[in-house]
Amino acid sequence: MHWWEAFFLGLLQGLTEFLPVSSSGHLEIGKALFGVHSADNLTFTVVVHAATVCSTIVVLWRELAQLGRGCARFRWNSETQYVAKILLSMIPVGIAGLFFKEQVEALFGAGLTVVGVGLLATAALLAFAGYARPRPKTGISFVDAFIIGLAQACAVVPGLSRSGATIATGLLLGNNKESVARFSFLMVLIPILGEALLDLLKGGFSEASAGIPAPALITGFLAAFVAGCAACKWMLALVRKGKLIYFALYCALAGTATLLF
């Protein structure tokens, strides 16, 4: 992988991570266009996903600081409850990572048919969620958090948008857009950073292990981080007034084009 390919793919990952259009699916399409084959490892994918997680931390640092201060009081307050809900939402994806890692990696090497089908599934989910109306709720409940976590676990399939699946599921459960979007962005922090840390400890980021030059990995990380900061801010503003049906139409067109061409 050349540095300019890593730059484009990192930019693509950063721009699509927070939009409900499947960053992993677009990343696989971009790799196919460049002729980059990464079926043997997911190092580059982990690196650019870690970059967008870092951009989430930068954009939502106030929310994270508030949660940290609340948890530091060691009381069962609103902040500790929110963190508990995030931890609960991580259980399904943790199970998927521990027991089905080989199957997940196989999906990333299965070609673009899986991506196309995943994009069409994302389109259908967003279309249904576009008609959901929020119900009187004080916030995301523990049951909602676990169900949203199940949606995140299903979204390990390339083409099935993680943010799209989690936000749409939260909306179908009757939550409002802004609270679901923030929960969706925060719940992915620990799983992605944990995966990156495990790869680092195993030496997975070394050039010999990854099969990708270090400058390409660094370029991809920086491109994804900068683009992710901009996309995260844009999505938070867009979700307040935007309509998911537009993203559903895009995913339907992208999924159809991927399967045809």
C-alpha positions, 0 to 999 in steps of 0.5 A, a space after each residue: 500500500 502506497 502512502 497516497 492510497 493510505 491517505 485516500 482510504 483514511 480520508 474515506 474512513 474518517 468522512 464515513 465513520 459517523 455518517 450512517 453509510 458504513 465506513 467499513 463498507 466504503 473502506 472495502 470498496 476503496 481497497 477494491 478500487 485501488 487493488 489493495 488486498 487485506 484479507 490476511 489482516 485487519 491492521 489498516 482497518 483497525 488503525 483508521 478506526 482507532 483514528 476516528 475514535 480519537 476524533 470522537 474523544 476530541 469532539 466530545 471531550 466535554 461529555 467525557 469529562 463530565 462523565 469522568 467527574 461524575 464517576 469520580 464521586 463514586 455514587 450511583 448518579 446519572 453519570 455512573 448510570 450512563 457509563 454503566 449503560 455504555 458498558 452494558 452495550 459493549 457486551 454483545 460486540 465483546 462476545 462477537 470479538 472473543 468467539 467469532 473473530 475468525 468469522 468476522 475477519 473472513 467476512 472482510 475477505 469475502 468480496 464486495 457482495 457482502 458489502 453490497 448486501 450490507 448497504 441494502 440492509 442499512 438502507 432498509 433499516 434507515 428507511 424504517 427508522 426515518 418514520 419513528 417518532 420519539 416517545 416520552 422518555 427520560 433517556 436511554 434505558 438499560 434495556 435500550 442500551 443492550 438492544 442498541 449493543 446487539 445492533 452494534 454487534 450485528 454491524 461488524 458485517 462490512 456494509 452494515 453501518 454501525 452508526 446507522 444500525 445503532 442510531 436507527 435501533 435507538 430511534 425505533 425504541 422511541 429515543 430522540 435523535 441527539 441522545 441516540 447519536 451521542 450514545 452511538 458515538 461514545 459506545 464504540 470508544 472502548 471496543 475499538 481502542 481495546 482492539 487497537 491496544 491488543 494489536 499493539 501488544 501483539 506487534 500487529 502494527 509492525 511493518 513485518 506483521 502488517 505487511 503495510 509500510 509504517 508511513 502508510 499507516 501513519 498517513 492513513 491514521 492522520 487522514 482519518 483523524 482529521 476527516 473524522 473530527 469534521 465528520 463527527 461535528 457535522 453529523 451531530 449538527 445534522 442529526 438534529 434536523 436531518 432526515 435519515 431517508 436521504 442516507 437510506 437512498 444513498 445506501 440503496 444506490 451504493 449497495 445496488 451499484 456495488 452488486 452490479 459493478 
